[in-house]
Amino acid sequence: MAYVIVDTCVKDMLCADICPSDAIHPLKSGAGFESSPQLYINPDLCADCGACASECPTHSIFPHLGLPPDKKNFAKINYAHFLDAEE
């Protein structure tokens, strides 16, 4: 897992719009967007380029190994989002 989105995400889609690998979900046009509390980065698709982190106006995207101590649980939350989507 390269990057993780945390709970300060406001779903403005700026990160998804700039992502070259389409790793950020749910999309505005997709199922689950309205009910999702935030966006998530698919660890299998992320190109580890950092474009999303630099575009995020709320500073809600961190490198996995650079998560603040109080946000480390979001690595598991992010990963679980995509496990649930596969079921």
N, C-alpha and C positions, 0 to 999 in steps of 0.2 A: 504494500500500500504506500503510495507516494504522498498524496495530499488528502487532507481530511477537512470537511466542512463542519463547523460547530454551531451551537444554538443561537448565535447572534445573526445568523443568516436571515435576510428579509425576502428572499426569493425574487430578487429584481431581475434575474436571468442574465446579468452582464457577464458573469463567469461562464455560463453555458453558451452564450453567443460567441465568446472568444475561444472556447475549447476546441483545439484542432482534432481531437479524437472522439468527440461527442460522448464523453464519459460522465457528464453531469446530468442527473435526473432527480425527480421526474420533470419532464418537459411540460411547458405550459399547455401544450395541446394534447398531452397524454393523460392517461388514467391516473388518478391519485394526486394530481397536482394540488387541487384545492384542499384536500384533507391532509396533505403532508405538512408537517411543521417547518420543514427546511428542505434544502437541496442536499444531494449526496453525490459523492464521486465514486464511480465504479472502479475498484482497484484493478480489475482485469483489463480495463480499457485506457486508464490514465497513462498518458505519454510522459509524465514526470517533467513537463516543460516549465511549470510555474506560471504560465500565462493567467490562469484563473486567479491565483493568489494576488498578483499585482493589479488585477482589474477590480477586485472586490472592494467596494467603498466602505463596507462595515468591518473589514479585516477579519472575516470569519473563516478564512481558509489558511491552514497551516501545513507545513511539511509534517508527515507522520511523526518523525523523530523530534520535531520542534514544537509539539503541542504543549501549551501551558499545563502545569500540573493539575489545575482544576478543570481541564478540558480533556484529559487523557481518555476518559470513558467514551468520547465521541469516535474514537477509532473503532471500537466494537459496535457502536450504534450505526456508523456508516457501513461497515461490513455486513451487519445483520440486515440492513435495508435490502441489499442485493441478494442475500440468501433467501429472504422472504419472497422476493420477486420471482425466484426460480421455482418455488413450490406451487 
